[in-house]
Each structure stands twice: as structure tokens, then as C-alpha cells.
Amino acid sequence: MLGLMARKLGMTQVFDETGSLVPVTVVRIEPNVVVAQKTEEKDGYKATILGVDELKKGRASKPYAGQFQEVAPLKIIREFRDFEREAVLGDKLGSEVFEGIRYVDVTGISKGKGFQGVVRRWGFGGGRKTHGSKFHREPGSTGQNTYPHKTFKNRKMPGRMGRERVTALSLRVVKVDTEKHLILIRGAVPGVNKGLVVVRAAVKK
């Protein structure tokens, strides 16, 4: 597995090598600092812990700062199992990691939509739009009458929509700009602009 943390900057359009107009999402690879290494002998599995966004001096509590032995405390840390690139404590990894990789998976927190009804949240068809219908966007019956006279778990109901961990699989990499630490990914990726996303080499490609 090969992955790094990045910031989603937004969407734009570029022309590819065939002259076709391609919609792309621009993500900026933050300097990913190697915080720690986990080994099979000590921890039972192999992993690399990366961090981004350095904390201001004195803002980290003693227990939190104790994780950072050779680097300054970082705001966000993530663990990547079976990291395929050799790295030592203190190394800073950037967009050069993705040179030669054609497809990536992007994980982020989706945009929050607030409290929504079943038509928008689950795609219900709704009732008739005719005069006197009185049933347009309601969910309809949710329980049973005499037995078992209750509403089962996991029934599709109105509620909060979005703000969930989402992974977009097998997105094509259009361009990697190592000077500006940017990656242009075809299509849309989860999350808000300036939100944190995890970009990794595609699992299914």
C-alpha cells in the first residue's frame, strides 16, 4: 500500500494528450512527515505513521507530544499499513511518491447535507402529484399493525445526510506536478474544498 494525506483544492478542467476536455479535481500533497514505524517483531504488523500540519509551540499536551520522538508535534496523524516505500523517521514525503501511478483511491469525509427527508436522502419516488393526494414526499408506513407491531432497525427514514467517510475507487491520475506538489485526478472526490483526503494507489487496478 502506498498513500499520503492531501488537501482538496477544488475542481477545474484540463486538456489531455488527445485534446479532450477532462474534468479534474486538484489536490495538494501536504509534506507528510514520518512520525514512527511499526514492526512485526514489536507490534505484530508492519506500518508507517505519517503526520501533517505542525502544531504551534506549546499547544501539544505532554501525552500527545510523547508520540513524537524526533519530529515536532503534528496536528493530524494517520497509519498506513504495509507501506511500500522505504522511509526513516523525520523523512518528508511529497507528490513524487505518485510518479508512475496511473490510478488512485481517494478517501475523505463527504459534504454534510443536514436533516433531509426520504426523497432526497434515499431516492424515494414519493406519492402522486394530483389534487387531493395528501401524499407527496412522506415516507409512508414504517411499521406493522398487530405483529410484530414495531419498526425494524435499518428502515430507511428521514435523518442527517452526508458527513460520512467515503472512498472513491480507481480514479485516473491525469497529471502529477512535483514542483507545486499537486495531483490532478479525473472526476470528483469526496469532501469539501480545503478538506483533508487520503490518496493511495488504487487497490483494484
C-alpha positions in Angstrom: 0.0 0.0 0.0 1.2 3.5 -0.9 -0.7 6.5 0.3 -0.4 10.1 1.6 -2.5 12.8 3.1 -3.5 15.8 0.9 -5.8 18.8 0.8 -8.6 19.1 -1.8 -8.3 22.4 -3.5 -11.3 22.2 -5.9 -12.3 21.3 -9.5 -11.3 22.6 -12.9 -10.8 21.4 -16.5 -7.7 20.5 -18.5 -7.0 19.1 -21.9 -5.4 15.6 -22.0 -2.9 14.3 -24.6 -5.7 13.5 -27.1 -7.1 17.0 -26.9 -10.2 16.0 -24.9 -11.5 18.3 -22.2 -11.3 16.4 -18.9 -12.9 17.5 -15.5 -10.3 17.1 -12.8 -10.0 17.6 -9.0 -6.8 19.3 -7.8 -5.3 18.0 -4.6 -2.2 19.4 -2.9 0.0 16.8 -1.2 1.0 18.2 2.2 4.5 17.4 3.4 3.9 14.0 5.0 6.4 13.6 7.9 7.3 10.1 9.0 6.4 10.1 12.7 7.0 6.4 13.6 7.5 2.9 12.2 5.7 -0.2 13.5 7.4 -3.6 13.0 6.2 -7.2 13.1 8.6 -8.0 15.9 7.4 -5.3 18.3 3.8 -4.6 17.2 2.7 -7.7 15.3 2.3 -5.9 12.0 4.2 -3.5 9.7 3.0 0.1 9.3 4.2 3.6 8.8 2.7 6.5 10.7 2.6 9.9 8.9 1.7 13.3 10.1 0.8 16.7 8.6 0.2 20.3 9.9 2.7 21.2 12.5 1.3 22.4 15.9 2.2 25.7 17.4 4.8 25.6 20.1 3.3 24.7 23.5 -0.1 23.6 22.1 0.5 19.9 22.4 -0.2 18.2 25.7 2.6 16.0 27.2 0.9 12.7 26.5 0.3 13.7 22.9 3.7 15.2 22.4 5.2 11.9 23.7 4.4 10.2 20.4 6.8 12.5 18.5 10.3 11.5 19.5 12.4 13.0 16.7 10.0 15.4 15.0 7.9 18.4 16.1 4.3 17.6 17.2 1.9 17.4 14.3 -1.9 18.1 14.3 -3.1 15.1 12.2 -1.5 11.6 12.1 -2.6 8.6 10.1 -1.3 5.0 10.0 -0.6 3.3 6.7 -0.1 -0.5 6.8 2.4 -2.3 4.6 3.8 1.0 3.3 5.7 0.1 0.1 8.2 2.9 0.2 11.4 2.9 2.4 11.3 5.8 4.8 13.0 6.7 8.1 11.9 8.9 11.0 11.8 12.5 10.0 11.5 12.0 6.2 9.1 14.3 4.3 7.2 12.6 1.5 5.5 14.6 -1.3 3.9 14.2 -4.6 6.9 12.4 -6.1 5.6 9.3 -4.4 2.8 9.1 -7.0 5.0 9.4 -10.1 4.3 6.4 -12.4 1.0 5.6 -10.7 -2.0 5.7 -13.1 -5.0 5.1 -10.7 -5.6 6.1 -7.1 -8.3 5.7 -4.4 -9.3 8.9 -2.5 -10.9 8.7 0.9 -12.5 11.7 2.6 -15.4 13.0 4.7 -18.4 13.8 2.4 -20.2 17.1 2.4 -22.8 17.4 5.1 -26.4 18.0 3.8 -28.2 18.4 7.1 -31.5 16.8 8.0 -33.2 15.5 4.9 -36.3 13.6 4.0 -36.5 10.2 2.4 -36.9 11.6 -1.2 -33.6 13.3 -1.2 -31.8 11.0 1.3 -32.8 7.6 -0.2 -34.3 8.5 -3.6 -37.9 7.6 -2.7 -40.3 8.2 -5.6 -43.0 9.9 -3.5 -46.7 9.8 -4.0 -49.0 11.2 -6.7 -48.8 14.9 -7.5 -52.6 15.0 -8.2 -55.1 17.2 -6.4 -56.2 15.8 -3.1 -53.4 13.3 -2.9 -52.1 14.4 0.6 -49.1 12.0 0.0 -46.3 13.7 -1.9 -42.9 13.3 -0.1 -43.8 11.4 3.0 -42.0 8.0 3.8 -45.3 6.1 4.2 -45.9 3.3 6.6 -42.8 2.3 8.6 -44.1 -0.4 11.0 -46.5 -3.3 11.2 -50.1 -3.4 12.6 -50.6 -6.2 15.1 -47.4 -8.3 14.8 -44.6 -7.6 15.4 -46.0 -4.1 15.9 -42.8 -2.2 15.7 -40.4 -0.5 13.2 -37.4 -2.7 12.4 -33.8 -1.4 12.6 -32.2 -0.1 9.4 -35.5 1.2 8.0 -34.9 4.0 5.6 -36.1 7.1 7.4 -35.5 10.9 7.3 -32.3 11.9 9.1 -28.9 13.6 8.8 -27.4 13.1 5.4 -23.7 13.2 4.4 -20.6 13.9 6.5 -19.6 10.2 6.3 -16.3 8.5 5.4 -16.4 7.9 1.7 -13.9 6.3 -0.7 -13.9 6.9 -4.5 -12.2 3.9 -6.2 -9.9 3.7 -9.2 -9.8 7.4 -10.3 -7.3 8.1 -13.1 -4.4 10.4 -12.4 -4.2 13.0 -15.2 -1.0 14.8 -14.1 1.5 14.9 -11.2 3.2 18.3 -10.6 6.1 17.6 -8.3 7.2 21.3 -8.3 3.9 22.6 -6.9 3.1 19.2 -5.1 -0.2 18.9 -7.0 -2.1 15.9 -8.4 -4.8 16.3 -11.0 -7.3 13.5 -10.6 -10.1 12.8 -13.1 -13.6 13.4 -11.8 -14.9 14.3 -8.3 -13.5 13.2 -5.0 -15.3 13.2 -1.6 -15.1 16.2 0.8 -15.2 20.0 0.9 -12.6 22.3 -0.6 -9.5 22.6 1.7 -10.7 19.3 3.4 -8.2 16.6 4.2 -8.3 13.5 2.0 -6.1 10.4 1.8 -4.8 9.5 -1.6 -3.5 6.0 -2.1 -2.5 3.7 -5.0 -5.6 2.0 -6.3 -6.4 -1.4 -4.8 -8.5 -2.8 -7.7 -6.3 -1.5 -10.6 
